[in-house]
Structures are given as structure tokens and as C-alpha cells.
């Protein structure tokens, strides 16, 4: 996850150490400001595009999706798959098979590691952070910050890199670097903070005639 550099000169060691502390402090300050802004919103909606690349095989998959979040509840749509959660239960619906699997949210979170409801505040717990630099993304100046899980053995990834719009103070891109050589890029295309009805976070089987329910709870 982090390169270990053994330096013979004590002065160089101290210089690097001071630099890293400064970078971490800067990252923490930016992420804290982003968290405070996100706390102002009761609900968040966003559309995004994703690209998953397997560097070992050289293959990639592109998708578009949307997500709505309110507290611990969320609605995630990607292709034929819709995932709903009211914070207690998770419904995963496949349009292709007309099936929905029902699980306890705590079981899904344990397996997946990243819960969608925390995508806009993922940096707040369980990570060390490091400021990288100001980088240009789609013509906009963005803070690039790396997140490293404090318990890497429990995760399928080793690093998350965030791009935060310097002026708007909004997340524009997140890159997840997997341990097996996979890389997933999420680009946020739109962002809205309007009201979301709580009914959107629960699966209503009356709207899906003939749906097969597989209850794993």
C-alpha cells in the first residue's frame, strides 16, 4: 500500500516526515470542509459513469448509473440492477431475471466493504489520508487525495483516490484500486440536493408483476 523508503541521512528522513505530516493535515482540512458541506443536505442525488478495468486481462467495462442517498437509505441503479435499502434491509432487483434478493443491510455491508449510503462521506471513518496535488480534471482544478484503509486485510482494495473540485468543493471522481489489479473509476456527472420521498428506498413488489422474491434474511 505504501512504499517503505529507508534513508541513510537523518536530515532527509526528517524532511520527508515533515512533508507527509503537512500533506495529511491539508487532506484532513479539505475533507473536513467537504463533510461539513455534505452535512447541510438531508438528501443527495447524483448520476455517474463508471469504468472497471482488469489490468491483468486488459479488459474493461463501462456503465452509467444513478444514486440517491438520504441518511442510511439509498437507491442505486446500474444497468439492469437496482439496489434499494431503508437502512435495515437491502433489496437487489434484476430486471433481466425479474428477481429480487432481500438481505439484512448489516450482512451486505460486511461482505461488500463500501456501503452506497456512505459514498459521499466515505473518508470520515476507517481511513488514513494523504494529499497528492492539485490536478486538472475536465478543465477544473481539483484536489487529489488518497485514502488508505486502516484495516487493509478486510478490504478488497488498497487505495481510493478522490478528486474534489477546488472551487465548488464537490467530489468529481473516485478511483478504487483493487488488490487483484482491478481499477474502478467513478465520475460524477450531475449532483442534486432536492427532497427524496422515503418510499423510493423500499421495494414495492406490486410494481413488478411476477417478480420472484428470494429472502436471505
Residue pairs with C-beta under 8 A, 6 or more apart in sequence:
1 148
1 152
1 158
1 159
2 148
5 16
7 13
7 16
20 130
23 130
23 131
23 132
24 128
24 129
24 130
24 131
26 131
27 129
27 130
27 131
27 143
27 145
27 146
28 129
30 131
30 143
30 145
30 164
31 123
31 124
31 129
31 145
33 169
34 123
34 164
34 169
34 170
34 171
35 121
35 123
35 124
37 169
37 170
38 44
38 120
38 121
41 193
42 70
42 71
42 193
42 195
43 68
43 69
43 70
43 193
43 194
43 195
43 196
44 68
44 69
44 70
44 120
44 191
44 192
44 193
45 66
45 67
45 68
45 69
45 190
45 191
45 192
45 193
45 194
45 196
46 66
46 67
46 188
46 189
46 190
46 191
46 192
47 64
47 65
47 66
47 188
47 189
47 190
48 64
48 65
48 66
48 67
48 186
48 187
48 188
48 189
49 62
49 63
49 64
49 65
49 186
49 187
49 189
50 62
50 63
50 64
50 65
50 78
50 184
50 185
50 186
50 187
51 60
51 61
51 62
51 63
51 184
51 185
52 60
52 61
52 63
52 182
52 183
52 184
52 185
53 59
53 60
53 182
53 183
53 184
53 185
54 60
54 181
54 182
55 181
55 182
55 183
56 180
56 181
63 78
63 79
64 78
65 76
65 77
65 78
65 79
66 76
66 77
67 74
67 75
67 76
67 77
67 116
67 119
68 74
68 75
68 196
68 200
68 201
69 116
69 117
69 119
69 120
70 196
70 198
70 201
71 87
71 117
72 85
72 86
72 87
72 105
72 117
73 85
73 86
73 87
73 117
73 198
73 201
74 83
74 84
74 85
74 115
74 116
74 117
74 201
75 82
75 83
75 84
75 85
75 200
75 201
76 82
76 83
76 84
76 116
77 83
80 94
80 95
80 96
81 92
81 93
81 94
81 95
82 91
82 92
82 93
82 95
83 90
83 91
83 92
83 93
83 116
84 90
84 91
84 93
84 200
84 201
84 202
84 203
85 91
85 105
85 108
85 116
85 117
85 201
86 198
86 201
86 202
87 105
87 117
87 201
88 104
88 105
89 102
89 103
89 104
89 105
89 217
90 102
90 103
90 104
90 105
90 108
91 100
91 101
91 102
91 202
91 203
92 100
92 101
92 103
93 99
93 100
93 203
93 208
93 211
94 100
97 212
98 208
98 210
98 211
98 212
99 211
99 212
99 213
99 214
100 203
100 205
100 208
100 211
100 212
100 213
100 214
101 214
101 216
102 203
102 213
102 214
102 215
102 216
102 217
103 216
103 217
104 216
104 217
105 115
107 216
108 115
109 115
113 154
113 155
113 156
113 157
114 122
114 176
118 124
119 174
120 171
122 147
122 160
123 129
123 145
123 147
123 162
126 149
126 150
126 151
127 147
127 148
127 149
127 150
127 160
128 147
128 148
128 150
129 145
129 146
129 147
129 148
130 145
130 146
130 148
131 143
131 144
131 145
132 144
132 145
132 146
132 161
133 144
134 141
134 142
134 143
134 144
134 166
135 141
135 142
135 144
135 163
136 142
137 163
137 172
137 173
138 172
140 165
140 166
140 167
140 172
141 165
141 166
141 167
142 163
142 164
142 165
142 166
142 172
142 173
143 162
143 163
143 164
143 166
144 161
144 162
144 163
145 161
145 162
145 164
146 159
146 160
146 161
146 162
147 159
147 160
147 161
147 162
148 158
148 159
149 155
149 157
149 158
152 158
155 179
156 178
156 179
156 180
157 176
157 177
157 178
157 179
158 177
158 178
158 179
159 176
159 177
160 174
160 175
160 176
160 177
161 174
161 175
161 177
162 171
162 173
162 174
163 171
163 172
163 173
163 174
164 170
164 171
164 172
165 171
165 172
170 188
170 191
171 188
172 187
172 188
173 185
173 186
173 187
173 188
174 185
174 186
175 183
175 184
175 185
175 186
176 183
176 184
176 186
177 183
178 184
205 211
205 213
